[in-house]
Amino acid sequence: MDTQGSGPESAPVLQRCGIVFELATGRVSVRGRPVSLTRRELQVLALLMAANGRTMSAGAIQLRVWADANSGSPSQVAMIVARLRRRLGNTRLIETIGGEGYRIASNEERFRP
């Protein structure tokens, strides 16, 4: 993951596997193509990108996105991840790690057009 900024007033930009996420504006693009995401999709994508290739469990994502432990569920996280995969245009960008959770793919070579 890379973060960019030209000064203290610049908000970070997360980049990984062709995904560019401008945190201040919530703008996301994949290989230059803008992608429209819901608030929860943006939150999940931000968490996965900030994890820098580390796996995040559905429970950890749930707690951070829904803030209330009684809200959300692992199945809702799975549903949001499935929508993110479709909207990002490449189902392999977000990997499911069996028994562990989700992560942004670490091998960018697989995703070149």
C-alpha positions, 0 to 999 in steps of 0.5 A: 500500500502506498500513501501520497500527499504533498503537504500537511493539508493533503489527505492520504491516498491509499493505493493497492492492486490498481485501486486508488482510494482518496480518503478525504473525498471517498473517491475510488478508482480502479485502473483510472475508472471511477467506482461508485460505492456505498458508505459501508462499502467505502468503510470496508474497502478502507479497512482492507486497504489500510491493513496493507495485505494483512487478513481481517476477520469478518468479526473485526470488520463488523466491529469497526464498520457497525461500531455496535457489537449487536449490529451487523453480522459476518453474513452482512460483511460477506455480502458487502465484500461480494458487492465490492468485488463486483463493483471493483470489476475484479472478483480476485482483488479481495481474497477470502482466506479460509477460516481467517477473513478477507484481504486485498490481494497481494500479487498485483501481477495477477490483476494487470489487464 
